[in-house]
Amino acid sequence: MNKQTQLTRTLTVTALMIAMRLIIEMIPSIKMGNLVQIGFGFIGAALAGVILGPYRAAVVGFFVDILGNFLRGEASTFFPGFTLTAVLGGLIYGYCLYRKELTLPRIFVTVLIITVVINLGLNSLWIYMITQKAFSAFMGLRILKNIISLPLNTVILYVLFRNQTMQQIIEKYRV
């Protein structure tokens, strides 16, 4: 494949990952109070990391966060910290899962890193900065949510990535 064809293919797959993630993120989240929600965006973020690698998955995270705010009509509530975590999430998924064997321990460690660094770390900091509520006001519920979602997200990703059809899709579209 020549360089121009490879570039076109990479841009096309990246655009498809952005569209897929935007669609997945439109699936309603399960809300637990005003500060905690369980969503399905992690599936698209992980898939982008597996197919595109860390840097392209980070770019996907950037565009999905920006475009998602506009599509959901939340442009006025945009906060750049969440864009940063979307970028870092793509980097982490890509670094840990791109061109690697997708074993249960590898997926668990990846989801654990996302849970601790992104969900409990940075996103909690952003919530604090936006709401000015003390960490103690919302961390208990966020910790509980993440204790529940860590094994759940791990199993969902493991089952998804072990699916034969999904493995064929990954091999076909990986750049």
N, C-alpha and C positions, 0 to 999 in steps of 0.2 A: 504494500500500500504506500503510495507516494505521500509526501509531507502535506500537500494541500488536501488530499482526501482524508488523511488522518486528522487534520485540524478541523475539517468540516464535520467528521464523525464525532470528534470530541465535543465540539460546540453543540451539536444536535443532541447527543446523549445528556450533556449538562443541562440543556434547556428542558429536555424531557424529565430529568430529575427535579428541576425546579417546579415544573407543572405538577408532577406526581406528589411532591411534598406539599404543595399548596392545596391540592385536593384532599390529601390525608388530614391536613391540619384543619380543614373545614368540618371534619367529623366532630360533632359536639363532645366537649370534655365532660367528665364527671366532676362536678364541683363539690368541694368539701369546705363550706364557708366561703368567705370572700378572698382568702389568701392562698388556698390550696386547690389544685385541680389535677385530675388524672386524665391525660390525653394520649393520643396515638401518634403524635408527631415524631416520637423516637424511632418508629419503624422506618419512616422516610429518611430520617437523618442517618440511621445505621445503613440502610440500603445505598444511599448516596456515598457513604464512606467506603463500602465494599466495592462498589462499581467504579467510583471516580478517584479514590485515593484521598489523602488528607487535604491537599491544597484546593482541588476542585470542589470537594465536599464543603470546605470552608466557604468558598465563593457561593455555592448553592445556599448555605445557611444564611449568608448575608442577604442575598436577594429574596429568599423566602421570608425572612423577618420583615424586610422593608415592604415588599409587595403584599404580604399577608396583613400588615397593619392597614394598608389602603383598602384591600378587598373586604376586610371585616368592618370597615368604617371606623377604624380606631387610630387614624393618622394623627388625631389631636392628642392621643395618649402615648405617642411614640416615646420610647426611652432607649437611648443608645446602648445602655448596659446590656439589655436583652439581645441586641444585635451582636454585641461582643460574645455573649454566651452561645448564640447560634453559630457563630464563626468557630469558636473554640470547640463546640460539640462536633462539628464537621471534621475539624482537625483530629480530635481524639478518636472518633469512629474510624476515620480513614487511616490514621497511623496504626491503630490496633488491629484492624480487620482487613485492610486492603492487601490482596494477594497473599493472605495467610489462611491456614486451615481453620475453618470456623468451628472449633471445638467448644464444648460446653464451658470448660474452664476459661478459655480465651474470651468468650462472650460475657461470662460472669465478671471477669476482671474489668473488661471494657465498661460494662454497665455500672460496676462499682465506682470506677473513676468518674464517670458522668454523674452518678448520684452524689458523690462526695464533693467533687470540685465544682460542678455546674449547678446541680439542683440545690444542695444544702449550703454550698459556699457562695458562689457568685449571685445566683438568683435570689437567695435570702438577703444578701447585701443590697441588691437592687430594690427589693421590696421594702427593706428598711429605709433606704434613701427616698423612695417615693412616698411612703406612708408615714414616716417618722414614728412608727410604732416600735416599741422596744422589742428586741429579739425574743424576749421571753413571752411576748404576746402572741407570737405566731410560730415559733420554732418547734414547740411540742407537737403540734398538728403536722407540720412539715416533716419532722423526723418520722412520725408514725406513717404518714403517706409514703415516704421513701423506703421505710422498712418493708412495707407491703409491696410497693412497686418494684423493688430490686429483684426479688426472685421471679415475679410475674413477668417483667420486661425481659429478663434473661431467658425464661422458658419460651416466651413468644418469639423472640429473635432466633433462638436455637431451632425451634420447630420450623420456623419460616425458612431459615437458611439451609436446613437439612432436607427440605422438600425438593424432590428431583426436578420439578418444573422450575422452581426458583433457582436452583443451581444452573440449569440450562440458560435461564435469562441472564444470570450474573456472568456466565462465561461468554455469552453472545455480546453483551453490551459493555463489558469491562473495558476501560480505556487504558 
